Amino acid sequence: MAASNNAQNPSHNANDEDNNVNNVESESEASSIYQCSSVISTVPDRHGFLGGTQYSPERKQAKPPEVILRRERKWIRMLNKWSTFMSTNYRKVRERCRKGIPPSVRPRAWLNLCGGALLLKENPNLYQELIKQPGDPKYIDDIKKDLHRQFPHHEMFVENAPGQQELFQILKAYSILNSKVGYCQAQAPIAAFLLMHMPAVQAFWCLVAICDKYLVGYYSAGMETLQRDGDILFALLKKVSPTAYKQLKKQKMEPILYMTEWFLCVYTRTLPWESILRIWDMFLCEGVKIIFKVALVLIKGSIGKSWQVKKCPTMYETLQVLKNPPPEVMEEEYLVYHVSECQKKP
C-alpha cells in the first residue's frame, strides 16, 4: 500500500527521500565523531565497541536462522553431557569448535573447554575470598596502570565503566593465587576479552586455566618458554613457507620480535574481532598448537610470496608487515580455512 501511495505522489516520494537523507546525515553526525581516523560512536556495534580499530558497525551476514538453531541445539545437548562427550567423542567436539561455536552458547562452551567450569566447581568461593585480599603492592600498581589500555573503546571499559573494576579484581586475584607468576601485562587483554563474554568469576577461572595450563611459562620473567616456542615456530616455517623463512633468516630477525604479542595475548591485540572469536573456539579446544598455526598463516600470507619479499628490503619493512598483516589474511574465513588446512597436514 505504501509503495502505491508513493507511486501516485512522486513529489511526496521525493520529499521523503530528502528527509531520509537528512535523517541519515543527522543520525550519522549524532552517533559518530571522527577523531584520529577512529570512529567514536554513541551506538555500540554488535560486540560492544564504540570506536577504535575493532569498531564494526556493519552487520556480518549471518548464517540462516535454521542453521544457527540446529547448531545451538547440538551444542546444548553436548554441554549437558560434557564429560561424556570429551571422554568418548572428542573428535566431534573438535569438529564443532572448528565450525565455530554459536554466540549464544560460546561463554558456556569456553568455560567447559578450558577447564574453568571444573575449577569453579572445585573452588566455588575462592574468587570472592581472593578479591577481598589486598594483594602485592608491586603487582597492584602495575595492574592499575594497565587498566585504561585494555580495549578503551569497548562499552565495558570506557572511563568509569564497571568493567575496569572487575578487570582489576580478576588480575589481582590471579596475582595472589599464583604469586610465582604474579602479574604480566599480557594477561590484561586476555582477562578483558574473557570478561566481555562471561561473569567475572567465570572469566577469572578461565584466565587461571589459560595461564596455568595452556600458556605455562609464557609469563615468567625470563620468557624462556616463549623464546623456545619462537625457535619452534621458525623451524616449522621452513617447511610451511621456504620463501618467508629465507627472508627472515637473511635479515637475521629473531622470532621474539614479531611473535611475542601474538603468543602472549593469543591474538586479542592483532586480529579482527570475528577472527579472534573463531580462533579462540579452536584454541580452547585444541591448545597452543592453534597459536602456532595462526602464526604460520599470518607469516606466509604476509611475506610468503616473492613480490611481498621485494617490498621488504630491510628488517624494518618486514617487521612492519608482520606487525600489520594484510587485512585479507586476517579475515575470518581466510584465516580459519588456512588454519584448518594446516590441521590436515601431518
Stockholm file with secondary structure:
# STOCKHOLM 1.0

chainA/1-346         MAASNNAQNPSHNANDEDNNVNNVESESEASSIYQCSSVISTVPDRHGFLGGTQYSPERKQAKPPEVILRRERKWIRMLNKWSTFMSTNYRKVRERCRKGIPPSVRPRAWLNLCGGALLLKENPNLYQELIKQPGDPKYIDDIKKDLHRQFPHHEMFVENAPGQQELFQILKAYSILNSKVGYCQAQAPIAAFLLMHMPAVQAFWCLVAICDKYLVGYYSAGMETLQRDGDILFALLKKVSPTAYKQLKKQKMEPILYMTEWFLCVYTRTLPWESILRIWDMFLCEGVKIIFKVALVLIKGSIGKSWQVKKCPTMYETLQVLKNPPPEVMEEEYLVYHVSECQKKP
#=GR chainA/1-346 SS CHHHHHHHCHHHHHHHHHHHHHHHHHHHHHHEEEETTEEEESSCCTTSBCBSTTCCCSCCCCCCHHHHHHHHHHHHHHHHTHHHHHHHCHHHHHHHHHHCCCTTTHHHHHHHHTTHHHHHHHCTTHHHHHHTSCCCHHHHHHHHHHGGGSSTTBTTTSTTCHHHHHHHHHHHHHHHHTTTTCCCTTHHHHHHHHHTTSCHHHHHHHHHHIIIIISTTTTSTTCHHHHHHHHHHHHHHHHHCHHHHHHHHHTTCCTHHHHHHHHHTTTTTTSCHHHHHHHHHHHHHHCTHHHHHHHHHHHHHHHCSHHHHHTCCSHHHHHHHHHSCCHHHHSHHHHHHHHHHHHHCC
#=GC SS_cons         CHHHHHHHCHHHHHHHHHHHHHHHHHHHHHHEEEETTEEEESSCCTTSBCBSTTCCCSCCCCCCHHHHHHHHHHHHHHHHTHHHHHHHCHHHHHHHHHHCCCTTTHHHHHHHHTTHHHHHHHCTTHHHHHHTSCCCHHHHHHHHHHGGGSSTTBTTTSTTCHHHHHHHHHHHHHHHHTTTTCCCTTHHHHHHHHHTTSCHHHHHHHHHHIIIIISTTTTSTTCHHHHHHHHHHHHHHHHHCHHHHHHHHHTTCCTHHHHHHHHHTTTTTTSCHHHHHHHHHHHHHHCTHHHHHHHHHHHHHHHCSHHHHHTCCSHHHHHHHHHSCCHHHHSHHHHHHHHHHHHHCC
//
